[in-house]
């Protein structure tokens, strides 16, 4: 079994931590996370982090000095079903943790298709793009009266661009 990537402070000797998966009731991950964090604080259990990756159901991850600390933090927590016996390697969950910024190529006057929400499969013309808020304002092409609609950037895809 390989060691996990240790969490250390630069230039200091910090204890090596390990990552453990805690099985939970599906859709109760946030509640379990709050209970585990509260337990760790109240009982002064050496837990470094508790994480619930977006989109992953039925599991949360606990970063602790050892398995006993993780089990102690999860003990008696409603909806917690138990720590998995195998330690989780950092590289196995790294892709779930790091936010990756994608550069979007949507410009004013592009024709886009709305791919989610109540206007799904409708075509629209982009009237404004706000990259800091990751939003786009569009006007539906088939609408009798043009009404501006604000959508998230990932809710639209470019289908035609006037060069």
N, C-alpha and C positions, 0 to 999 in steps of 0.2 A: 504494500500500500504506500502510495506516495504521500509526502507531506503537502499540506495546503500551503498556498502562498501566505507567509506570515504577515501579520499587520504589525508594522514597527514604526517607531518615531525616528526620524533621521538623527543619527548620531547618539541615540539613547538605547539602552537595553530594555526593550519592552517585552512583555511575555508574548509567546507565540499563541495565536488564536486558531481555532478550528471552526468549520462551518457544519452545522447539523440541520437536517430537514425535520420539521415537525408536521406530521399529518394532521389535518383539521377537517371539520365538516365543511363541505363545499359551500361557498358564498358566506362563510363566517370568518374568513381570514383576517379581516380588519379587527373584529372583536377579539379574536385570539391574540393578535399582535398587541393590542392595547392591554389585555390581561397579563401577557407575558412580560411586557415592559414594566407594568405596574408592580408585578411580583418581584422582578429583578431589583427595582428601585427600593421597594419596601423591605425586602429581605437582604438587601446589599449583596446580591449574587453577582459575581464578575462576568457580566454579559457586555460585549462591545457593541453589538448591533442586532436588531431584529428587523427583518425585511419581508415584505409581501410583494413579490414582483407582479407588475401589472399584467393581467391576462392569464396568470397561472392560478388555477383553482385547486383547493385541497391541500396546499402546502404553504408554509412560511419557513424562512431560514433564520437560524439563530447563530450568531458568531459569539463563541464563548471560549474560555481557556481550556475546558475539557467537557466530556459528555455529561459528567455528573452535574456541572453547573447548568447546562442546557436542560437536563431532565428536571432539576430542581426548580428552574424558572417556569417550566411547563406543568409542574405538578399541581393537580387540582383545578386546572383552568378549564372552564366549560368549553365544549366543542373541540378540545385538543385530544387527539387520538393516540399520540405517542411519538417519540423520537425514532427515526429510522436508525437501524443498527450501524449502517455504513456512514462514514464521514463523507461530506460532499467536498469535492475539489473545487477551488475557486474558479478554475478555467471552465468548469461545467456550467456555472451560473453567470459568468462574467457578461455574456451577451444580453442577459436579462436586466442587468444593473446599469450599464453605461448608456446614457442618453446619446444617441447619434443624431446630429443635426444634418438633415438632408437639404441640399441647395435646390430650391424650387425654381422652375422655369415657367412661371405664369406671368403674362404681361397684360397691360390694359388693352382692350379691344380683342383679346383672344376669344374664340368660341370654345366653350367648355361643356362637358356633359357632367351633370350632377350624379355622383355615384352612391350617395347615401342620403338618408333623411326623407322627409315627406315629398320632396321634389325629385326623387330618384328617377333617372332615365330622361330627365328634361334637359334640353339644351339652353344655354344662356350665354350672354355676352358679358365679359369682365369689364366693370367700370372703375374698380379700384383694387389695389393689392396692398395689404399691410403685412410685410414680412416679419415685423417685430411681434405682432399679435398672432401671426400665422393665420390670418383671415383674408378672405377675398369677398368683395361686394360684386354681385352679378345681377343682371336683369334678364328674366325669362324671355326667350325669343317668341314663344307662342302665345304669350299673355296679351290680352286685349289692351290692358293698361300696364305700362312698364313700372314694376314695383321693385325697388332695390332690396336684395336679400343678402344678408351677411352669412357666410359659411366658413368653416375651417378649410384650410388649404388642402387637407387630405380628403375632403368631401367632393372634390372636382378633379377632372382630368381634361387636359387640352385635347381637342379633336381637330381644330383648325386655327391657323394663325395667318392673319393678313400681313404679308411682308411689305 
